[in-house]
């Protein structure tokens, strides 16, 4: 153990750090040089000059400062000043971050800090691969999350553009505004579609949760004839491509609609809502079935037997014993069903009429035809809603695992 | 005890034989389970399975010709096109009777549209003739052959009569033939003219692009799933949020985000121009083509690949790889011969899931795919809502459904539908 610590405290050789830094900067300026320089000498100057400056800076930091912290402060200040000269507040902020990162990186390399979290017996190649792998994974995570993060600041754009304006990049107050949000909250079209979504999704969810939970309890009994076939039928709305479901439902519900309006003489708008709600309820069912059956796997059957033994009738047993225990599964299934309906556009396009226009439908037409930045404001609101839902589901999952004793704490 | 077993069957407490008593208990249990499932099963069957089957029936359903022109169809059945002569007066008399009824019910334009799928020009033939026939009534007298030929030259063309004769059957393979770029002609099934062959190409493109998306998803998901499975629980849970957040975010939000990112005046192009990688007049075209569809759909479907892979990789003990290394395997051998084979079920599960989902996608290709990056689903939607060729849409849908159900069956065999995990 002691050898590991002494080894880590000793810096690598100065030429190693300097050449690594020089190579990295040369690589970056190579890319920049290829695309901007017009003649070869200019290109050479970019690459060599960049590398020399970087090596000099690294050498100065290492020889002047003994600890990473002091070097980071100075480097950050330098970066901020340089950045402010180029791009005011935005530039200063970028320079601050860049300066900190550069100093951190130089000391991280020079004092072999990269070795510290790893097992001491790893070879240099393994260490290199470890960090390359982390870098690749980081890039994939960036790919996953960037589109969602980019939408948020853009929704505060003061212009009707879908990209960052120079004012936004300089962090000027008049580059930002809430006008797209104002548009969303005052525009009739958006408000009506939002209202429709808020009406349709919860009712469809209640339908699929109540029927789905009952069926899941039935399916988890020990003797169910044709269990696989029943399961396949109940899961099928999730498997069949939406466009095919939508087409089938289009014919079916126009027939049902004619029947309800013509024969029973019901209100047209009301019938429209009924059609969309029933269609969405079917789409949500597989999610309820899957989550609730998964929860029931961990349910201890002797509890219901014990309850029956003490004189509880099946209904009491269900509501007082079984329901509280499987509730997390039921709720997360319900959330899945809710998000399915709240996010659904293909089926509602085919089954609904203009008075049932939901939020996704409105977004879809917006994206296809008159693309307006209000969509970005709506998108941001929806991302916030999905963060809330995700948190709820995650908390419920942990609670359910705790109740079943799968994980401690 | 020995006495009862010697004298007769074992009895339950109430005196019935135990065997029968147990059977009854089992029956009660089964009935109760089925009673719980029944409401949902009936609901799904009526409002989902039956409509889809009904829709699929439309792909072979061809009642319209026989229903609109019942007498003509009967009369023309005996006519032989190979003689090179037009059908005789009785056929035209039957046509007159049928058309008078059809025009009064305004059915003739629908029939024209239907037959126009098979032979261009028939729609206008029926519409124009209908306008004149409106003035006829039951008293109009023949000979009808001349009157029809005066109405429109179309009635004098052998091909028109051949088309009516060929498509008078109530069940037709015609739509399915159309769906694979063939057509039903009087001489049997033949391939469409070159310039009309687009559907087979579209099917191949759908499959090829779904494969591309699946492959990119595998390549991107594997490292992430590996990292998540091998990190300590606490760190993995934090990183998991980065996977689950896109999973929970609205599909349209992600699609619009990609539209914002990929446009020519969008974020990616702006960044590339700003750092100087791309000239301002040479902005990359990344949207309204296949690139746009593949990038956006890879992003949208990536969580569906990561999650099954992760749940499989979680169960692989790290000790196996360590044992392999201590026995002298190199890093690569230890991974490729020991770790990778154990992670294959995860890859299989994720791939089938992503492939099933991508092959039927509609929204994202519609928005970011332009004309070159659309899928077969977009064609189905077009035939349902714009061209109103519902039979062809149903046939395309049936083919797509068969492919998806086949894959679903594989998925059920490999993973088991009970083992699907969400979140």
Interface residues (C-beta under 8 A of the other chain):
Chain A: X31 X32 X35 X36 X126 X129 X133 X134 X136 X137 X140 X141 X143 X144 X145 X146 X147 X148 X150 X151 X154 X161 X162 X163 X164 X211 X212 X214 X215 X217 X218 X219 X221 X222 X223 X224 X225 X230 X231 X232 X233 X234 X235 X236 X237 X239 X240 X241 X242 X243 X244 X245 X247 X248 X249 X250 X251 X252 X253 X278 X279 X281 X282 X285 X287 X290 X291 X293 X294 X332 X336 X339 X342 X343 X345 X346 X350 X360 X363 X364 X367 X368 X371 X375 X376 X379 X382 X383 X386 X387 X389 X390 X393 X394 X397
Chain B: X26 X29 X30 X32 X33 X34 X35 X36 X37 X39 X40 X41 X43 X44 X45 X47 X48 X49 X50 X51 X52 X53 X54 X55 X58 X220 X223 X224 X227 X239 X241 X242 X243 X244 X245 X246 X248 X249 X250 X251 X252 X253 X254 X255 X256 X257 X258 X259 X260 X261 X263 X265 X266 X267 X270 X275 X276 X277 X278 X299 X302 X303 X331 X356 X359 X360 X361 X362 X363 X366 X367 X377 X380 X381 X384 X385 X393 X394 X397 X400 X401 X404 X405 X408 X412 X417 X418 X420 X421 X422 X423
